[in-house]
Amino acid sequence: MREIDYYHPDGLSCRLYDVIHEAIAAEIRGDLDFYAGLAGTAPTRVLEFGTGTGRIACGLAERGHAVTGLDRSPAMLALALAKRAGLAIRLIQADFTRPDLDVGERFPLVLAPFYALNHLPDDDSVAAALATARRHLQPGGLFAAHTMGVSEAMKKVLIIGGGFAGCSAAHLLTLQGGWDITLIDSAP
């Protein structure tokens, strides 16, 4: 039997991502509205880690926000590209844990929705993703990550400041289903 990469066009994630999302939609109902609330009503620029098929990116762009979406999977980005017609979305194939990643601008809002940090293989990768978020936040910007719990290592990076030195605040909020949303305000 041939092994297929999880993010390959024929892999389970690409073929079933939207189907699975619809099946569990009741459990994550409100996440798009939550992120839209963070973005505010005036059009703003948003950087999204793990864009996948574009569910959050398209939803925010439909509300007038300009979204830059990062994903390492060309197959997932191809699905997002098919959905984004006419929307203000820039899609970039990139690994958001790369220490040299620079998308060329800083954002008022950086998001890591729908388990993006939980998909990373280890705490070093989480720390690298948080460092990327920090580099891309404009002064006074906000980072929000949807996680299934926050590991002790992640708490050290988030709250003590390994990835966000100079944070003015760190809060844990809970959405339906007991999922944690970690909000970090960047230093002013």
C-alpha positions in Angstrom: 0.0 0.0 0.0 1.3 3.4 -1.0 1.6 6.1 1.7 0.1 9.5 0.8 1.1 12.7 2.6 -1.7 14.0 4.7 -1.7 17.3 2.8 -1.3 15.7 -0.7 -4.2 16.4 -3.1 -5.3 12.8 -2.7 -4.6 12.8 1.1 -7.4 12.7 3.7 -7.0 16.2 4.9 -7.5 17.8 1.5 -10.3 15.6 0.4 -12.2 15.7 3.6 -11.3 19.0 5.3 -14.5 20.9 4.4 -16.7 17.8 5.0 -15.2 17.3 8.4 -15.6 20.9 9.2 -19.3 20.8 8.3 -19.8 17.6 10.4 -18.3 19.3 13.5 -19.7 22.8 12.8 -21.9 22.8 15.8 -18.8 22.3 18.0 -17.0 25.3 16.6 -20.0 27.5 15.8 -19.1 31.1 16.4 -15.4 31.0 15.7 -15.6 33.1 12.5 -17.8 35.6 14.3 -15.2 35.6 17.2 -12.3 36.4 14.8 -14.4 39.0 12.9 -15.1 40.6 16.3 -11.3 40.8 16.9 -10.8 42.4 13.5 -13.5 44.9 14.2 -16.1 46.5 11.8 -13.6 48.8 9.9 -11.7 47.0 7.2 -8.3 45.8 8.5 -5.4 43.6 7.5 -5.3 40.0 8.9 -2.6 37.4 8.7 -3.8 33.8 9.1 -1.6 30.8 9.9 -2.8 27.5 8.5 -5.3 28.9 6.1 -6.2 25.4 4.8 -9.2 25.6 2.4 -9.9 29.3 3.2 -12.9 29.0 5.5 -11.8 31.8 7.9 -9.9 33.8 5.3 -12.9 33.9 3.0 -15.3 34.7 5.9 -13.2 37.6 7.0 -12.7 38.9 3.4 -16.5 38.8 2.9 -16.7 41.1 5.8 -14.3 43.6 4.2 -11.0 42.6 5.7 -7.8 42.1 3.6 -6.5 38.6 4.5 -3.0 37.1 3.9 -3.2 33.4 4.4 -0.3 31.1 5.0 -0.3 27.3 4.5 2.4 24.8 3.7 0.2 22.7 1.6 -0.2 23.6 -2.1 -3.2 21.3 -2.4 -5.0 23.1 0.5 -4.2 26.5 -1.0 -5.5 25.4 -4.4 -8.9 24.7 -2.7 -8.7 28.1 -1.0 -7.9 29.7 -4.3 -11.0 28.3 -5.9 -13.1 29.8 -3.1 -11.6 33.3 -3.0 -12.9 34.7 -6.3 -13.3 38.5 -6.0 -12.2 38.6 -2.3 -9.3 40.5 -0.9 -7.2 37.4 0.0 -3.5 36.9 -0.7 -2.5 33.2 -0.4 1.2 32.3 0.3 2.6 28.8 0.4 4.8 28.9 3.5 5.7 27.2 6.7 4.8 29.7 9.4 7.4 28.1 11.7 10.3 29.1 9.5 12.5 31.6 11.4 13.3 33.5 8.1 9.6 33.9 7.0 8.8 37.5 6.1 5.6 38.3 4.2 6.7 41.9 3.8 4.3 43.6 6.1 3.1 43.8 9.7 -0.6 43.3 10.7 -3.0 44.5 13.3 -4.3 41.0 13.7 -2.6 37.6 13.4 -4.6 34.4 13.7 -3.8 30.8 14.2 -7.4 29.3 14.0 -8.8 25.8 14.1 -5.9 23.9 15.8 -3.1 25.4 13.7 -0.7 25.3 16.6 -1.9 21.9 17.7 -0.9 20.5 14.3 2.7 21.4 14.9 5.0 18.5 15.9 6.7 19.9 19.0 7.1 22.8 21.4 10.0 24.2 19.4 7.8 24.5 16.4 5.1 26.3 18.5 7.7 28.7 19.8 8.9 29.3 16.2 5.3 30.0 15.1 4.8 32.4 17.9 8.0 34.2 17.0 6.7 34.5 13.4 3.5 36.0 14.7 5.4 38.5 16.9 7.5 39.6 13.9 4.4 40.1 11.8 2.4 42.0 14.4 2.3 45.8 14.1 2.7 47.8 17.3 -0.5 47.4 19.3 -1.6 44.4 17.3 -3.2 41.3 18.5 -2.5 37.5 18.1 -5.2 34.9 18.7 -4.7 31.1 18.6 -7.5 28.5 18.7 -6.0 25.5 20.6 -7.1 22.3 22.2 -5.6 23.3 25.5 -2.4 25.1 26.2 0.7 23.0 27.1 3.0 24.1 29.9 5.7 24.8 27.3 3.2 27.0 25.3 2.2 28.9 28.4 5.9 29.7 29.0 6.2 31.1 25.5 2.9 32.9 25.6 2.8 34.3 29.1 6.5 34.6 30.2 7.3 36.1 26.8 9.7 33.7 25.0 7.9 34.5 21.8 6.1 37.7 22.8 8.6 39.6 25.0 6.9 42.8 26.1 3.4 41.6 26.0 0.9 43.8 27.7 -1.6 41.1 28.5 -2.4 37.4 28.1 -5.9 36.0 28.5 -7.5 32.6 28.0 -11.0 32.7 26.7 -13.3 29.7 26.2 -15.6 29.2 23.2 -18.4 26.6 22.9 -17.1 23.1 23.5 -14.5 24.2 26.0 -11.9 25.2 23.4 -9.3 27.7 24.4 -8.6 30.9 22.6 -5.4 32.5 23.6 -5.3 36.2 23.1 -2.0 38.1 23.3 -1.8 41.9 22.9 1.5 42.9 21.5 3.6 45.6 23.2 2.3 49.1 22.3 
